[in-house]
């Protein structure tokens, strides 16, 4: 009697079963909306954002203002414009933000 060969090798994976690299789990970047104060530098704007928060002790709503230096590659934003900026890697000593869009001229 002839013995039948037994196959122990697994078949190759189908195209849908191919392992895909894991997607990066990077968190979404912070965005802010503010007014352009200065655009006198080349490819740089200074944006002021206003945040309303309750006072720690008294609870009254107070405004906090903060200035951000943002990268404006095409020099689109002008002083007085309302813009949206997004957090990015450090671009210079002070620039950690970049211009996403000009909302209002």
Backbone as a ProteinNet text record, in pm:
[ID]
protein_1_A
[PRIMARY]
XXXXXXXXXXXXXXXXXXXXXXXXXXXXXXXXXXXXXXXXXXXXXXXXXXXXXXXXXXXXXXXXXXXXXXXXXXXXXXXXXXXXXXXXXXXXXXXXXXXXXXXXX
[TERTIARY]
81.9	0	87.2	46.5	120.7	65.2	158.4	115.4	96	-4.6	-28.5	51.5	120.6	199.5	106.2	143.2	63.5	135.7	62.6	120.7	100	208.1	198.9	227.6	268.3	298.4	168.5	169.9	51	50.7	-66	-71.2	-32.5	16.8	54.4	-70.2	-53.3	-169.4	-231.2	-359.5	-428.7	-396.3	-416.1	-380.1	-449.6	-570.4	-640.6	-585.5	-511.2	-460.4	-317.4	-258.9	-121.3	-114.4	-12.6	-0.2	33.1	-39.6	-16	55.5	141.9	211.3	112.1	142.1	51.3	49	-69.4	-81.4	-25.9	34.6	91.3	-21	3.4	-97.5	-73.6	-35.2	-7.4	-136.9	-136	-255.2	-278	-401.9	-431	-360.7	-322.7	-246.8	-339.3	-291.1	-370.1	-388.6	-504.7	-529.4	-581.6	-554.4	-600.7	-650.9	-745.3	-794.5	-759.2	-701.5	-661.4	-646.7	-605.7	-589.5	-441.3	-405.5	-266.7	-232.7	-131	-86	17.4	115.9	225.4	254.7	288.7	333.1	458	534.2	648.7	768.1	774.4	885.7	853.2	957.6	938.6	899.1	783.4	731.8	698	678.4	643.2	532.4	434.3	329.9	321.1	271.9	247.8	97.1	45.3	-98.9	-134.9	-238.3	-288.6	-416.8	-420.6	-542.2	-601	-732.2	-802.6	-880.6	-856	-923.8	-1002	-1125.2	-1208	-1211.4	-1164.8	-1160.2	-1211.7	-1267.2	-1309.6	-1188.7	-1196	-1089.8	-1080.5	-959.8	-938.1	-1005.7	-1000.4	-1054.2	-1197.4	-1225.6	-1353.5	-1457.4	-1415.4	-1509.7	-1558.2	-1522.3	-1563.5	-1490.4	-1559.2	-1497.1	-1401.5	-1276.9	-1175.5	-1113.5	-1060.7	-995.5	-845.5	-789.7	-644.4	-596.2	-495.4	-439	-300.2	-269.9	-138.8	-95.2	34	87.8	161.9	142.4	211.5	282.8	403.2	475.1	443.9	395.7	353.6	423	445	509.5	405.2	428.1	339	421.9	425.4	514.1	492.7	367.9	337.7	309.9	331.9	304.1	161.9	64.7	-75.4	-143.2	-113	-184.4	-129.1	-218.6	-182.4	-232.2	-180	-219.2	-369.8	-436.3	-580	-661.9	-602.9	-674.9	-701.3	-810	-838.2	-789.8	-707.2	-643.7	-657.1	-638.1	-629.4	-485.7	-425.5	-288.3	-288.2	-185.9	-176.5	-37.4	-34.7	90.1	177.8	309.1	401.3	535.6	629	761.8	829.1	930.6	998.8	1064.4	1031.8	1086.7	1197.8	1197.3	1302.4	1298.1	1365.3	1369.8	1229.7	1144.1	1011.4	896.7	918.8	809.2	782.1	660.6	614.2	478.6	431.8	299.3	312	212.2	209.2	69.2	62	-66.2	-140.2	-267.8	-351	-434.9	-507.1	-590.5	-620.7	-651.3	-697.1	-849	-910.2	-1054.9	-1127.1	-1072.3	-1140.7	-1035.8	-1054.3	-961	-1010.8
-115.7	0	123.3	221.2	346.6	446.9	512.3	613.8	746	818.3	949.3	1053	1143	1245.1	1345	1384	1482.5	1616.9	1719.1	1853.1	1926.5	1968.7	2043.3	2191.7	2231.2	2372.3	2451	2574	2658.6	2729.2	2748.6	2816.9	2964.5	3026.7	3168.3	3253.5	3365.9	3448.6	3510.6	3526.5	3592.5	3740.8	3812.1	3954.8	4037.3	4001.1	4077	4050.1	3941.8	3903.7	3949.5	4019	4064.1	4164.4	4149	4238.7	4378.4	4476.2	4614.5	4681.3	4777.5	4845.8	4920.1	4922.3	4988.6	5138.5	5196.4	5340.4	5410.9	5527.4	5601.1	5652.3	5650.6	5690	5833.5	5920.2	6058.5	6131	6207.6	6282.6	6398.9	6446.8	6561	6684.4	6771.9	6889.2	7000.4	7082.1	7192.8	7298.8	7359.9	7473	7588.7	7708.1	7829.5	7925.5	8010.4	8116.5	8247.9	8340	8467.1	8574.8	8691.4	8808.7	8833.5	8867.7	8896.9	9036.5	9044	9173.2	9235.4	9154	9204.7	9105.5	9159.8	9076.5	9135.8	9211.6	9284.7	9194.5	9077.4	8986.6	8900.6	8852	8767.9	8626.6	8578.2	8444.2	8421.1	8526.7	8513.8	8612.4	8565	8653.2	8636.1	8740	8734.5	8736.1	8631	8613.1	8623.3	8703.4	8714.1	8633.4	8544.1	8467.3	8513.6	8510.2	8547.7	8427.2	8386.1	8272.6	8322.4	8276.3	8314.1	8198.8	8223.8	8120.5	8177.6	8094.1	8144.2	8169.6	8274.9	8307.2	8194.6	8160.3	8046.3	8065.1	8186.1	8208.1	8260.7	8355.7	8426.2	8373.6	8298.1	8238.3	8329.1	8457.5	8549.2	8514.3	8526.1	8497.8	8611	8575.9	8674.4	8633.5	8731.4	8705.5	8691.6	8588.9	8572	8591	8676.2	8699.5	8637.7	8577.4	8516.4	8539.3	8563.4	8585	8460.3	8425.7	8313.2	8362	8311.9	8337	8220.4	8251	8146.6	8163.2	8051.4	8049.4	8071.1	8170.5	8204.4	8196.5	8079.4	8052.5	8148.7	8182	8263.7	8409.2	8450	8586.5	8629.2	8541.8	8570.1	8658.3	8639.4	8709.9	8850.9	8943	9082	9122.1	9230.9	9278.5	9304.9	9255.4	9273.6	9155.3	9062.1	8944.3	8847.3	8771.5	8662	8534	8456.5	8339	8218.8	8100.5	7976.1	7927	7893.9	7842.9	7704.1	7625.9	7487.9	7463.6	7385.1	7349.1	7267.2	7288.6	7214.6	7199.4	7137.3	7120.7	7257.4	7270.2	7398.8	7439.9	7560.2	7611.4	7712.2	7776.5	7869.7	7883	7983.1	8000.5	8020.2	8093.5	8125.4	8061.9	8023.4	7973.8	7826	7796.8	7659.3	7638	7730.7	7726.1	7759.5	7717.3	7752	7794.3	7877	7927.9	7818.6	7798.2	7700.3	7771.7	7877.2	7951.4	8089.2	8180	8313.9	8307.4	8332.2	8321.4	8447	8562.3	8688.4	8796.5	8870.7	8979.6	9110.2
0	0	0	-77	-87.7	13.7	79.9	176.9	105.7	147.9	88.4	166.4	93.2	163.3	233.1	353	426.6	422.2	395.3	384.6	516.1	577	702.3	681.5	563.9	536.7	525.1	576.6	566.9	432.5	374.4	245.4	261.3	154.3	163.5	191.2	260.1	294	169.5	174.5	65.2	67.8	-45.5	-49.2	59.4	97.7	200.7	340	355.2	485.8	509.3	412.9	427.3	541.5	625.1	738.5	690.4	743.3	708.4	824.2	793.1	901.6	989.5	1116.4	1211.3	1184.4	1192.5	1172.3	1294.6	1269.9	1382.1	1471.5	1598.7	1696.5	1742.3	1648.9	1684	1715.8	1820.6	1860.7	1765.3	1761.3	1676	1731.5	1642.5	1682.8	1729.6	1819.3	1871.8	1764.1	1762.5	1673.5	1756	1708.9	1775.2	1668.1	1707.2	1619.7	1686.2	1609.1	1666.9	1562.6	1608.3	1523	1499.5	1375.2	1341.4	1393.3	1477.5	1528	1437.2	1395.5	1311.5	1200.5	1086.3	973.7	910.6	989	935	902.3	961.4	933.6	812.7	746.2	629.5	673.3	626.6	653.8	801.4	877.5	1018.7	1052.2	1128.5	1179.1	1329.9	1395.9	1539.4	1557.9	1623.3	1638.6	1786.3	1816.6	1953.5	1965.3	2062.8	2088.6	2221.2	2229.1	2351	2399.5	2523.5	2583.8	2704.1	2716.7	2831.2	2930.3	3051.4	3154.9	3286.1	3372.8	3503.3	3593.7	3671	3765.8	3869.5	3908.9	3997.9	4134.1	4186.7	4321	4319.2	4230.6	4236.3	4137.6	4037.6	3944.7	3833	3835.9	3729.7	3600.7	3487.7	3358.1	3323.1	3298.1	3260.6	3127.5	3055.5	2926.9	2947.9	2885	2884.6	2741.7	2724.3	2591.9	2586.2	2472.3	2453.7	2310	2290.3	2156.5	2110.1	1984.4	1922.3	1797	1775.3	1650.8	1558	1437.9	1345.2	1211	1143.2	1012.2	903.5	818.8	707.3	579.8	518.9	405.1	289.6	259.1	140.4	174.4	297.7	342.8	306.9	331.3	298	400.9	527.5	634.4	652.8	677.1	702.6	840.3	893.4	1025.5	1027.7	1132.3	1146.8	1099.1	1025.8	977.2	1091.8	1080.5	1172.3	1105.7	1176.4	1117.2	1208.2	1150.3	1226.3	1215.2	1330.6	1331.9	1394.7	1361.4	1409	1467.3	1572.1	1637.1	1541.6	1546.5	1461.2	1532.7	1466.8	1526.3	1539.8	1623.5	1635.8	1504.3	1459.3	1333.9	1357.9	1473.2	1511.4	1663.1	1714.8	1860.2	1918.2	1849.8	1902.2	1824.6	1699.5	1615.6	1640.8	1689.1	1710.8	1645.7	1565.9	1505	1357.5	1278.5	1136.2	1097.4	996.2	947.7	873.1	906.2	836.1	732	774.3	680.6	735	641.8	676.8	678	793.5	807	762.6	797.4	767.3	743.9	637	605.5	657.3
[MASK]
+++++++++++++++++++++++++++++++++++++++++++++++++++++++++++++++++++++++++++++++++++++++++++++++++++++++++

